């Protein structure tokens, strides 16, 4: 009994809604292609045995990777499974039209074969090839091979191995590939890349004097991108531009996305400027957003600024807050205060409150542009908006001020003007001026700045203010000034921290008097009582001073350092050579170490 061909159309689905076309899909998809030739329900081919063998081998070669083996892999991911079923259903609906296809003229069947191959409909091409070879008695020819090769552009079902096998069969059967066949292979290689086969095809085209078409150039370039041969792909793209070829927007998009992922933003700029100069209107907003996002994340200033001008300033894009922060940081790094101000304006319009890091990036952009007045003004704005700056906030200003002796005085004059304008001056703004003066070995200017602090800053000095001054006293060996400042610190009820005690110890160690030396240990004792510990360099300085004085407390300090996990090997070697005290203390230390060992 001949098989019944079902035409599942709209009427069928209305009358039998429970019947799904998917129920037929496994029977069609999982059927080996080679069995189609020998099926008893098909008409035998009235030709020689040699011809049947060629037809069967041609059909088998298109199914190098059986679909039955691919399904378990696809079904491991739910999304891919749904997408695969959708694609298979689209192809299945076309193959169910075979009764109508068999009634068409041979030329119309070849036209349908061409259309299916262009779409990359793998199953459809197999079905039509089966009809041509087994029912229409067509010998495998260049047109059929061309369709079979193009069918391998299917991402799900196509394969490079199938293309190679088809090319081998064409050689065995004496079918000479033409230009269309070579270009079909290049199209497949754009989906399933193979560098060696691509070069061979291009060489065959040159030897046979075939010209690479515009589509061929696109396929070669995309294949190179898929092979991660980005530099060669860029050369091909540039050659296409020089020869005046019409480059399709999708090729430019693929190149830009790939270059952004590789952080080659200079090349991205070249491509985008070329597209804009050629008045290309099909550049997607998603592509612009991707350029702005990746370029700002990589701190590439020119690409960030270009995308900002083209999309944000023209109101085509309202960047999210996270992207604004990246752009703000890029502007801060390169000192573009105009860009930073624009970003800040966008952030200010949103409901979220501006955070400290927003102001810091804006301040850094102005100071990198050498705009000291605006940078200091930002500090006053922060103080007025209850966003008090920290000492770390003023680090860019400090680094700028210490580069020239005249800059601390300039900054102080700007703060005086801001105070006259009824601006709130935060203490960190003055502290960074004091630190810069001390870095420039100008303790006198630092003291004068400290004296004006009470008139400029209503909150008064902070712990960081006195710590900076103590550092200046240590560099200038001014213990008397340090003691005065310490007493004033107590009078103003400014709490000390570990760094305060550390620098007071150094001030006392550098003094020459015996009492000064003892004062260092008094501060050290008081410091330990508060649960703090000096820095390693300060401890080493105490040990060396004790060695010079022949003070046995040097060995006690070394023992405490060892108990804190500090490496003391170098310190002990130095002490062995420079110890000026009693040898008994050294001996006792050696005995203690042996006992511990």
Backbone torsions as a table, in degrees:
resi	resn	phi	psi	omega
1	UNK	NA	125.9	-178.3
2	UNK	-66.7	150.0	-179.6
3	UNK	-67.8	149.0	-179.9
4	UNK	-93.7	123.8	178.2
5	UNK	-90.2	120.8	-178.4
6	UNK	-96.0	129.2	174.6
7	UNK	-103.7	100.2	-176.3
8	UNK	-86.5	94.7	-179.4
9	UNK	-108.1	-168.4	-178.3
10	UNK	-63.2	-38.3	179.1
11	UNK	-63.4	-42.5	178.9
12	UNK	-59.5	-45.4	-177.5
13	UNK	-67.0	-31.8	177.8
14	UNK	-70.2	-41.9	-178.2
15	UNK	-75.1	-33.3	-178.9
16	UNK	-126.2	73.6	-175.5
17	UNK	-66.9	-23.1	-178.5
18	UNK	-77.5	-14.1	-179.5
19	UNK	-82.2	125.4	-179.0
20	UNK	-112.6	139.4	177.9
21	UNK	-64.3	-19.9	-179.6
22	UNK	-64.9	-23.8	-178.3
23	UNK	-65.2	-23.9	178.2
24	UNK	-90.2	-12.9	-173.2
25	UNK	-61.3	-47.0	-178.9
26	UNK	-61.7	-36.7	-178.6
27	UNK	-64.0	-35.0	-178.9
28	UNK	-82.6	-45.7	-171.9
29	UNK	-72.4	-38.0	-174.0
30	UNK	-86.2	-3.9	-179.8
31	UNK	-73.7	125.7	178.9
32	UNK	-58.3	136.3	-177.7
33	UNK	-65.5	-33.3	-177.6
34	UNK	-64.6	-26.6	-179.5
35	UNK	-73.2	-16.4	-178.7
36	UNK	-66.4	-31.6	-176.5
37	UNK	-71.2	-38.9	-174.8
38	UNK	-96.8	7.1	-178.0
39	UNK	-64.2	134.8	-178.4
40	UNK	-68.2	-18.4	-178.5
41	UNK	-81.3	-5.1	179.4
42	UNK	-99.1	152.2	179.5
43	UNK	-71.6	135.0	178.2
44	UNK	-67.9	150.0	-179.7
45	UNK	-85.7	114.5	-178.5
46	UNK	-78.4	70.4	179.0
47	UNK	-145.7	-177.5	-177.1
48	UNK	-68.3	161.6	177.7
49	UNK	-63.4	-35.1	179.6
50	UNK	-60.9	-40.2	-179.4
51	UNK	-67.7	-40.2	178.4
52	UNK	-63.9	-39.1	179.9
53	UNK	-63.8	-39.6	178.5
54	UNK	-63.7	-44.5	-178.2
55	UNK	-63.1	-43.3	-178.9
56	UNK	-64.5	-42.2	-178.8
57	UNK	-66.8	-35.5	178.9
58	UNK	-64.4	-42.3	-179.6
59	UNK	-69.7	-39.6	-179.5
60	UNK	-64.2	-35.5	-175.9
61	UNK	-65.4	-21.6	178.8
62	UNK	-80.4	-4.3	-177.3
63	UNK	-125.4	47.4	-179.2
64	UNK	-58.0	-40.8	178.0
65	UNK	-108.5	97.1	-175.4
66	UNK	-58.4	142.2	-179.3
67	UNK	-65.8	-24.6	-179.5
68	UNK	-64.5	-30.9	178.9
69	UNK	-81.7	-22.0	-177.1
70	UNK	-81.6	-25.3	-172.1
71	UNK	-63.9	-42.0	179.1
72	UNK	-58.5	-36.3	-179.9
73	UNK	-67.8	-41.0	-177.9
74	UNK	-68.9	-36.1	-175.5
75	UNK	-72.6	-6.7	179.6
76	UNK	-70.9	-19.7	178.4
77	UNK	-119.8	125.6	-174.1
78	UNK	-62.0	-43.3	-178.1
79	UNK	-63.5	-47.0	-179.9
80	UNK	-63.2	-34.3	179.8
81	UNK	-65.4	-44.5	179.3
82	UNK	-64.0	-42.4	180.0
83	UNK	-65.3	-38.5	179.9
84	UNK	-65.0	-43.2	179.4
85	UNK	-63.1	-37.3	178.7
86	UNK	-64.1	-45.0	-179.7
87	UNK	-65.6	-42.7	180.0
88	UNK	-63.9	-35.4	179.9
89	UNK	-67.2	-37.5	178.4
90	UNK	-64.5	-41.7	178.9
91	UNK	-70.7	-35.0	-178.8
92	UNK	-64.6	-39.3	-179.7
93	UNK	-62.4	-31.1	178.7
94	UNK	-76.2	-38.3	-178.1
95	UNK	-70.2	-23.2	178.2
96	UNK	-70.7	-7.7	178.8
97	UNK	-89.0	15.0	-176.8
98	UNK	-57.9	-38.4	178.2
99	UNK	-56.4	-39.7	177.4
100	UNK	-70.6	-36.1	-178.4
101	UNK	-64.9	-36.4	-178.1
102	UNK	-68.4	-19.4	179.8
103	UNK	-87.8	-9.4	-177.9
104	UNK	-75.6	158.4	173.5
105	UNK	-68.7	159.8	-176.3
106	UNK	-61.1	-38.0	179.6
107	UNK	-64.9	-36.0	178.2
108	UNK	-70.0	-33.9	177.2
109	UNK	-65.3	-42.2	177.1
110	UNK	-63.0	-36.1	177.8
111	UNK	-66.1	-40.4	177.2
112	UNK	-65.9	-35.5	176.6
113	UNK	-63.4	-40.8	179.6
114	UNK	-64.1	-43.4	-178.9
115	UNK	-64.8	-43.0	-180.0
116	UNK	-64.2	-37.9	-179.6
117	UNK	-69.4	-36.2	177.8
118	UNK	-63.8	-37.8	178.5
119	UNK	-75.7	-9.6	-176.9
120	UNK	71.5	29.3	-179.2
121	UNK	-83.3	92.7	-171.4
122	UNK	-60.7	-48.8	-176.8
123	UNK	-67.1	-38.4	-179.5
124	UNK	-64.1	-42.2	178.9
125	UNK	-62.6	-39.7	177.9
126	UNK	-62.2	-43.9	-178.6
127	UNK	-63.6	-45.1	-178.4
128	UNK	-68.0	-38.9	177.2
129	UNK	-61.2	-40.4	177.7
130	UNK	-59.6	-42.7	-179.7
131	UNK	-65.6	-43.6	-178.1
132	UNK	-64.5	-41.6	-173.4
133	UNK	-81.3	-41.5	-172.7
134	UNK	-93.4	-28.3	-176.0
135	UNK	-107.9	-34.3	-179.1
136	UNK	-97.7	3.8	175.2
137	UNK	57.7	34.7	178.3
138	UNK	-86.6	128.4	174.3
139	UNK	-75.4	145.7	176.5
140	UNK	-53.6	126.8	-176.8
141	UNK	-134.9	-178.0	-175.6
142	UNK	-63.0	-35.6	-178.7
143	UNK	-67.4	-40.5	179.2
144	UNK	-68.3	-43.7	178.9
145	UNK	-63.0	-37.2	178.3
146	UNK	-61.4	-43.7	179.4
147	UNK	-66.0	-41.4	179.6
148	UNK	-63.8	-36.6	178.3
149	UNK	-68.3	-46.3	-179.4
150	UNK	-63.8	-29.3	179.2
151	UNK	-61.3	-23.8	-179.8
152	UNK	-76.5	2.1	171.0
153	UNK	-74.1	-7.2	176.1
154	UNK	-64.6	121.2	180.0
155	UNK	-64.2	-29.6	-177.3
156	UNK	-82.5	-43.8	-170.3
157	UNK	-108.4	-22.5	-177.5
158	UNK	-73.1	160.3	179.7
159	UNK	-154.0	152.2	177.5
160	UNK	-71.0	-33.6	179.2
161	UNK	-62.6	-38.0	178.1
162	UNK	-64.1	-38.0	178.6
163	UNK	-66.0	-44.2	-179.9
164	UNK	-61.4	-39.9	179.7
165	UNK	-66.6	-38.8	178.7
166	UNK	-65.3	-38.9	177.5
167	UNK	-65.0	-38.6	176.9
168	UNK	-63.9	-40.8	179.9
169	UNK	-65.1	-37.0	178.9
170	UNK	-62.7	-39.0	177.4
171	UNK	-66.0	-43.1	-178.9
172	UNK	-64.1	-34.7	-177.2
173	UNK	-90.7	0.9	177.2
174	UNK	76.0	20.4	178.3
175	UNK	-91.5	117.6	-177.1
176	UNK	-84.8	123.6	178.5
177	UNK	-63.6	139.7	176.4
178	UNK	-103.1	-173.9	-177.7
179	UNK	-61.5	-39.3	-179.8
180	UNK	-62.7	-38.8	178.9
181	UNK	-64.1	-45.8	178.9
182	UNK	-60.7	-41.7	-180.0
183	UNK	-69.2	-31.3	175.5
184	UNK	-64.7	-40.8	177.7
185	UNK	-63.2	-42.1	178.3
186	UNK	-61.7	-35.2	178.6
187	UNK	-67.4	-39.0	176.2
188	UNK	-65.7	-39.8	179.8
189	UNK	-66.9	-19.3	174.0
190	UNK	-72.3	-22.3	177.5
191	UNK	-96.9	-43.8	179.8
192	UNK	-118.9	85.2	-169.2
193	UNK	-68.8	145.1	173.5
194	UNK	-151.6	110.4	-172.8
195	UNK	-63.7	-40.6	-176.7
196	UNK	-67.6	-47.8	-179.1
197	UNK	-65.3	-36.0	178.4
198	UNK	-62.0	-46.2	178.6
199	UNK	-61.8	-37.4	179.2
200	UNK	-65.8	-42.0	179.9
201	UNK	-64.7	-43.1	179.4
202	UNK	-64.2	-36.8	178.7
203	UNK	-68.7	-40.0	177.0
204	UNK	-62.9	-38.4	177.1
205	UNK	-62.2	-41.6	180.0
206	UNK	-67.3	-42.5	-178.2
207	UNK	-65.3	-31.5	-178.4
208	UNK	-96.4	8.3	175.6
209	UNK	61.3	32.8	174.2
210	UNK	-88.0	140.6	179.0
211	UNK	-90.8	134.4	177.1
212	UNK	-74.6	121.6	-176.8
213	UNK	-75.3	173.3	177.9
214	UNK	-60.7	-43.7	176.8
215	UNK	-62.3	-37.8	178.5
216	UNK	-62.5	-42.2	176.6
217	UNK	-59.5	-42.7	178.7
218	UNK	-62.5	-44.6	-178.6
219	UNK	-65.1	-40.7	179.3
220	UNK	-63.7	-43.6	-178.1
221	UNK	-65.1	-43.1	179.0
222	UNK	-65.0	-40.2	177.2
223	UNK	-61.1	-39.4	177.5
224	UNK	-65.1	-38.1	177.3
225	UNK	-64.2	-43.2	178.4
226	UNK	-64.6	-29.7	176.5
227	UNK	-81.2	1.0	-176.9
228	UNK	63.6	24.2	173.6
229	UNK	-90.1	66.9	-168.6
230	UNK	-68.5	-40.5	-178.7
231	UNK	-64.3	-41.9	178.0
232	UNK	-67.0	-38.5	177.4
233	UNK	-62.3	-38.7	177.0
234	UNK	-64.7	-38.6	176.8
235	UNK	-62.2	-43.2	178.4
236	UNK	-62.7	-42.0	-179.8
237	UNK	-64.8	-41.3	178.6
238	UNK	-65.7	-37.9	177.8
239	UNK	-64.7	-38.2	176.7
240	UNK	-63.0	-39.9	179.1
241	UNK	-66.4	-42.5	-179.2
242	UNK	-65.2	-34.0	-179.8
243	UNK	-84.8	3.6	175.3
244	UNK	73.1	23.0	178.9
245	UNK	-72.5	151.7	175.5
246	UNK	-83.1	109.9	-177.2
247	UNK	-92.3	126.6	-178.5
248	UNK	-72.0	146.3	-177.0
249	UNK	-58.2	-34.8	-177.0
250	UNK	-65.5	-30.0	177.5
251	UNK	-69.2	-42.6	175.7
252	UNK	-61.3	-40.5	-179.7
253	UNK	-62.4	-44.6	179.8
254	UNK	-61.5	-42.6	-179.9
255	UNK	-63.9	-42.2	-178.0
256	UNK	-66.5	-44.8	178.6
257	UNK	-60.6	-42.9	-179.6
258	UNK	-65.2	-43.5	-179.4
259	UNK	-68.0	-34.7	176.2
260	UNK	-64.4	-41.7	178.0
261	UNK	-64.2	-32.3	178.0
262	UNK	-86.9	0.9	-179.8
263	UNK	58.6	36.2	174.5
264	UNK	-98.8	70.6	-170.9
265	UNK	-77.6	-20.6	174.5
266	UNK	-63.5	-41.1	177.7
267	UNK	-70.7	-35.0	176.0
268	UNK	-60.0	-42.7	179.0
269	UNK	-61.8	-41.2	179.6
270	UNK	-60.2	-45.4	-177.7
271	UNK	-66.7	-45.1	-177.1
272	UNK	-67.3	-38.3	177.6
273	UNK	-66.8	-35.4	176.7
274	UNK	-63.8	-42.9	-178.9
275	UNK	-67.2	-41.5	-179.6
276	UNK	-67.6	-40.3	-180.0
277	UNK	-65.7	-26.7	177.3
278	UNK	-91.0	13.3	176.1
279	UNK	53.1	49.6	176.8
280	UNK	-81.4	121.8	-173.4
281	UNK	-96.7	-4.0	-173.4
282	UNK	-101.1	19.8	177.0
283	UNK	-74.1	119.8	-173.2
284	UNK	-75.3	151.6	175.6
285	UNK	-65.9	-29.8	178.0
286	UNK	-64.0	-37.9	178.8
287	UNK	-66.3	-43.8	177.6
288	UNK	-60.2	-42.5	179.6
289	UNK	-62.1	-41.5	-178.9
290	UNK	-65.0	-39.7	177.5
291	UNK	-63.0	-46.9	-178.8
292	UNK	-63.0	-39.2	-178.5
293	UNK	-68.4	-52.0	-176.6
294	UNK	-69.9	-37.5	-179.5
295	UNK	-67.8	-42.8	179.1
296	UNK	-69.2	-32.7	177.4
297	UNK	-67.6	-32.9	178.6
298	UNK	-90.0	3.5	-179.9
299	UNK	58.6	37.3	175.3
300	UNK	-90.5	107.1	-168.8
301	UNK	-67.4	-47.9	-173.1
302	UNK	-65.1	-43.5	179.6
303	UNK	-67.0	-38.8	178.2
304	UNK	-62.9	-46.5	-178.2
305	UNK	-65.3	-39.5	-178.8
306	UNK	-64.4	-47.1	179.5
307	UNK	-66.2	-34.5	178.4
308	UNK	-63.8	-45.7	179.8
309	UNK	-63.1	-39.5	-173.6
310	UNK	-78.2	-28.4	-173.2
311	UNK	-116.5	-44.6	-174.0
312	UNK	-81.3	-46.0	-179.4
313	UNK	-66.3	-24.4	177.3
314	UNK	-91.5	7.3	176.1
315	UNK	64.7	23.1	173.5
316	UNK	-83.7	-21.4	-175.4
317	UNK	-137.1	131.8	172.4
318	UNK	-109.2	96.6	-171.4
319	UNK	-66.9	143.0	176.7
320	UNK	-67.9	168.0	-174.5
321	UNK	-63.5	-39.1	179.4
322	UNK	-61.8	-41.2	177.3
323	UNK	-67.6	-36.8	178.1
324	UNK	-61.7	-37.2	179.8
325	UNK	-65.1	-41.8	177.8
326	UNK	-62.2	-42.7	179.1
327	UNK	-66.3	-39.3	178.9
328	UNK	-63.0	-41.2	177.9
329	UNK	-66.2	-37.9	177.1
330	UNK	-64.7	-43.0	178.1
331	UNK	-63.9	-37.5	179.2
332	UNK	-66.0	-40.1	-178.7
333	UNK	-65.3	-35.4	-176.5
334	UNK	-102.7	7.4	173.9
335	UNK	68.7	28.3	177.9
336	UNK	-92.1	88.9	-176.4
337	UNK	-71.5	-25.7	178.4
338	UNK	-66.5	-46.7	177.6
339	UNK	-63.0	-42.5	179.9
340	UNK	-62.6	-40.3	179.2
341	UNK	-66.1	-39.0	177.4
342	UNK	-62.5	-43.4	178.5
343	UNK	-64.5	-42.1	-179.4
344	UNK	-62.6	-35.4	179.3
345	UNK	-66.5	-40.0	178.2
346	UNK	-65.2	-43.8	179.6
347	UNK	-65.3	-34.7	-178.5
348	UNK	-68.0	-22.0	-179.5
349	UNK	-80.5	-8.9	-176.2
350	UNK	-93.7	163.6	-173.6
351	UNK	-71.1	-26.8	-178.6
352	UNK	-67.8	138.4	179.1
353	UNK	-73.2	138.7	178.2
354	UNK	-65.9	136.4	-177.2
355	UNK	-99.0	173.2	-176.7
356	UNK	-60.8	-40.6	-177.0
357	UNK	-67.8	-24.3	174.5
358	UNK	-65.0	-47.6	179.2
359	UNK	-64.3	-38.4	-178.5
360	UNK	-62.9	-42.1	178.8
361	UNK	-65.7	-40.3	178.6
362	UNK	-64.5	-43.3	179.0
363	UNK	-61.2	-43.0	-178.6
364	UNK	-64.1	-36.0	179.3
365	UNK	-64.4	-39.0	179.9
366	UNK	-72.2	-40.4	-178.1
367	UNK	-71.0	-31.4	175.3
368	UNK	-70.6	-19.8	174.4
369	UNK	-92.9	10.2	178.8
370	UNK	62.8	28.2	176.5
371	UNK	-99.6	82.0	-175.2
372	UNK	-67.4	-39.5	-176.8
373	UNK	-62.5	-45.7	-179.7
374	UNK	-66.7	-37.8	179.0
375	UNK	-61.9	-43.9	177.8
376	UNK	-69.2	-32.9	177.1
377	UNK	-64.0	-36.7	178.0
378	UNK	-60.9	-37.3	177.4
379	UNK	-62.3	-39.1	178.5
380	UNK	-69.4	-34.9	176.7
381	UNK	-65.0	-40.9	178.1
382	UNK	-62.0	-43.5	-179.9
383	UNK	-64.5	-34.9	-179.6
384	UNK	-73.8	-26.9	-178.3
385	UNK	-96.1	19.9	179.3
386	UNK	62.4	18.0	174.5
387	UNK	-105.5	76.9	-173.1
388	UNK	-65.4	128.2	178.5
389	UNK	-70.9	150.2	176.5
390	UNK	-99.0	174.5	178.7
391	UNK	-63.1	-34.7	179.3
392	UNK	-68.5	-24.4	179.8
393	UNK	-64.0	-34.0	-175.7
394	UNK	-90.9	7.8	-178.9
395	UNK	-59.5	-42.4	177.6
396	UNK	-60.1	-37.8	179.0
397	UNK	-67.4	-42.6	178.6
398	UNK	-59.6	-45.2	179.7
399	UNK	-63.6	-33.0	178.0
400	UNK	-72.7	-42.4	-175.4
401	UNK	-68.0	-34.7	-175.0
402	UNK	-77.9	-1.0	-179.0
403	UNK	-80.5	-15.3	-179.7
404	UNK	-149.3	139.4	-177.8
405	UNK	-63.0	-25.7	-177.0
406	UNK	-82.3	-14.0	-173.2
407	UNK	-71.8	-39.0	176.7
408	UNK	-58.1	-41.5	178.4
409	UNK	-65.5	-37.8	177.4
410	UNK	-63.2	-42.9	179.4
411	UNK	-64.6	-40.2	179.4
412	UNK	-63.7	-38.7	178.0
413	UNK	-64.9	-38.1	178.5
414	UNK	-65.0	-41.2	178.9
415	UNK	-64.5	-37.3	177.2
416	UNK	-61.6	-42.8	179.1
417	UNK	-64.7	-40.0	178.9
418	UNK	-65.7	-35.3	178.1
419	UNK	-68.0	-37.6	176.7
420	UNK	-63.5	-29.2	178.0
421	UNK	-84.7	16.2	176.4
422	UNK	65.6	30.4	175.1
423	UNK	-86.1	149.7	176.8
424	UNK	-86.4	120.5	-178.2
425	UNK	-97.4	117.7	177.4
426	UNK	-79.6	152.3	-178.7
427	UNK	-59.8	-39.0	179.4
428	UNK	-58.5	-27.7	178.0
429	UNK	-64.7	-37.9	178.3
430	UNK	-79.6	-35.5	-179.2
431	UNK	-60.6	-38.6	-179.1
432	UNK	-67.9	-29.1	175.9
433	UNK	-69.4	-42.0	177.3
434	UNK	-62.0	-44.6	179.3
435	UNK	-61.6	-42.2	179.9
436	UNK	-64.0	-40.3	178.4
437	UNK	-63.9	-40.8	178.5
438	UNK	-67.2	-38.7	176.6
439	UNK	-60.4	-33.9	178.9
440	UNK	-86.9	12.3	178.6
441	UNK	59.5	38.0	178.8
442	UNK	-118.7	73.8	-178.0
443	UNK	-65.1	-35.1	-179.6
444	UNK	-59.9	-44.2	178.5
445	UNK	-66.0	-35.9	178.5
446	UNK	-63.0	-40.7	178.7
447	UNK	-66.6	-39.8	178.1
448	UNK	-63.8	-39.3	176.7
449	UNK	-63.8	-39.2	178.6
450	UNK	-62.6	-38.0	-179.3
451	UNK	-66.0	-32.7	179.5
452	UNK	-83.5	-9.4	-177.2
453	UNK	-59.7	-37.4	-175.8
454	UNK	-67.3	-26.8	179.3
455	UNK	-88.2	-24.5	-178.6
456	UNK	-91.2	-39.4	-174.0
457	UNK	-113.2	116.2	-177.6
458	UNK	-71.2	-23.8	-179.4
459	UNK	-78.4	-14.1	177.2
460	UNK	82.4	-179.6	-177.9
461	UNK	-70.9	160.4	178.8
462	UNK	-119.2	178.4	177.2
463	UNK	-60.0	-38.7	179.3
464	UNK	-63.9	-30.8	178.0
465	UNK	-62.5	-50.3	-178.3
466	UNK	-69.7	-34.9	177.9
467	UNK	-61.4	-40.5	177.5
468	UNK	-64.7	-40.6	179.4
469	UNK	-67.6	-38.4	177.9
470	UNK	-62.8	-35.1	176.6
471	UNK	-64.0	-41.0	176.9
472	UNK	-64.5	-38.0	177.3
473	UNK	-65.1	-37.7	178.7
474	UNK	-66.2	-42.8	179.9
475	UNK	-66.1	-32.4	-177.8
476	UNK	-98.4	3.1	-179.0
477	UNK	55.5	49.7	-179.9
478	UNK	-113.2	77.7	178.6
479	UNK	-68.2	-35.4	-179.7
480	UNK	-60.5	-42.4	178.1
481	UNK	-68.1	-36.3	179.3
482	UNK	-65.1	-39.6	179.2
483	UNK	-67.1	-35.6	177.1
484	UNK	-64.4	-43.5	179.9
485	UNK	-67.1	-36.0	178.3
486	UNK	-64.0	-41.5	178.4
487	UNK	-66.8	-37.7	177.7
488	UNK	-67.6	-33.6	177.1
489	UNK	-61.9	-41.5	177.2
490	UNK	-67.6	-38.5	-178.7
491	UNK	-65.9	-36.3	-179.7
492	UNK	-84.9	0.0	179.0
493	UNK	57.9	43.0	175.3
494	UNK	-92.2	118.6	-174.7
495	UNK	-70.4	136.1	175.8
496	UNK	-81.2	166.6	172.4
497	UNK	-131.6	-173.8	-176.9
498	UNK	-60.9	-37.6	-179.5
499	UNK	-66.9	-31.7	177.7
500	UNK	-62.2	-50.1	178.8
501	UNK	-64.6	-39.2	-179.3
502	UNK	-58.6	-45.7	-177.4
503	UNK	-75.1	-29.7	173.9
504	UNK	-66.1	-37.7	175.9
505	UNK	-61.8	-43.6	179.9
506	UNK	-65.0	-38.5	178.0
507	UNK	-61.1	-43.9	-179.2
508	UNK	-69.5	-36.1	180.0
509	UNK	-66.2	-35.8	-178.3
510	UNK	-77.4	-15.6	177.3
511	UNK	-73.8	155.7	-172.8
512	UNK	-93.5	-17.7	-175.4
513	UNK	-75.6	155.2	178.9
514	UNK	-66.5	-39.4	179.1
515	UNK	-65.2	-35.4	178.5
516	UNK	-62.2	-39.5	179.8
517	UNK	-63.1	-40.6	179.0
518	UNK	-70.9	-31.5	177.7
519	UNK	-61.3	-33.0	178.3
520	UNK	-61.1	-41.7	-179.6
521	UNK	-73.8	-27.9	175.3
522	UNK	-65.0	-45.1	177.4
523	UNK	-65.2	-35.3	179.3
524	UNK	-65.0	-42.1	179.0
525	UNK	-65.8	-44.1	178.9
526	UNK	-64.2	-36.0	179.9
527	UNK	-65.2	-44.3	179.6
528	UNK	-65.0	-33.7	179.2
529	UNK	-64.5	-28.9	178.7
530	UNK	-86.2	0.3	178.8
531	UNK	85.6	16.9	179.2
532	UNK	-106.8	164.5	-177.4
533	UNK	-140.1	136.7	-179.5
534	UNK	-65.3	165.0	174.8
535	UNK	-69.2	158.2	-176.0
536	UNK	-59.3	-40.7	179.6
537	UNK	-63.7	-35.5	178.3
538	UNK	-68.4	-39.4	177.1
539	UNK	-63.0	-42.8	178.7
540	UNK	-62.7	-39.0	178.4
541	UNK	-63.8	-38.4	177.3
542	UNK	-65.5	-41.8	179.1
543	UNK	-62.6	-44.0	-179.4
544	UNK	-64.6	-39.9	178.8
545	UNK	-66.0	-37.7	177.0
546	UNK	-64.7	-38.9	178.2
547	UNK	-63.0	-41.9	179.2
548	UNK	-64.4	-32.9	179.5
549	UNK	-88.7	-4.0	-176.3
550	UNK	66.3	33.1	-175.5
551	UNK	-90.3	123.6	-179.2
552	UNK	-64.5	-15.1	179.2
553	UNK	-65.5	-13.4	176.5
554	UNK	-60.8	-42.1	-179.1
555	UNK	-70.0	-32.0	175.7
556	UNK	-66.4	-40.7	177.5
557	UNK	-61.9	-41.8	179.4
558	UNK	-62.5	-40.9	177.7
559	UNK	-63.0	-40.5	177.6
560	UNK	-66.2	-39.2	177.0
561	UNK	-61.4	-42.2	179.1
562	UNK	-63.9	-38.5	177.8
563	UNK	-66.2	-25.6	177.8
564	UNK	-84.7	1.0	179.4
565	UNK	83.3	18.7	-179.7
566	UNK	-88.9	137.4	178.6
567	UNK	-69.3	120.3	-175.3
568	UNK	-115.5	9.4	-176.2
569	UNK	-60.8	-48.7	-178.8
570	UNK	-66.4	-36.1	179.9
571	UNK	-65.7	-43.9	-179.6
572	UNK	-65.4	-37.5	177.8
573	UNK	-63.2	-41.1	178.5
574	UNK	-65.3	-40.0	-180.0
575	UNK	-65.7	-36.6	179.5
576	UNK	-61.3	-33.7	-177.6
577	UNK	-87.4	-24.5	-170.6
578	UNK	-119.4	8.0	-179.2
579	UNK	-68.4	128.7	-178.0
580	UNK	-118.4	11.9	-178.2
581	UNK	-102.2	-157.6	-176.6
582	UNK	-69.8	136.5	179.8
583	UNK	-71.3	-21.8	179.8
584	UNK	-63.2	-37.2	179.1
585	UNK	-63.1	-40.2	177.9
586	UNK	-64.8	-40.4	-179.9
587	UNK	-64.5	-42.2	179.3
588	UNK	-62.3	-37.9	178.4
589	UNK	-64.3	-42.0	178.8
590	UNK	-64.6	-38.1	178.5
591	UNK	-67.3	-39.9	178.1
592	UNK	-61.0	-40.7	179.8
593	UNK	-66.0	-38.8	178.0
594	UNK	-65.2	-39.7	178.9
595	UNK	-64.5	-38.7	178.6
596	UNK	-66.8	-35.1	178.9
597	UNK	-68.1	NA	NA
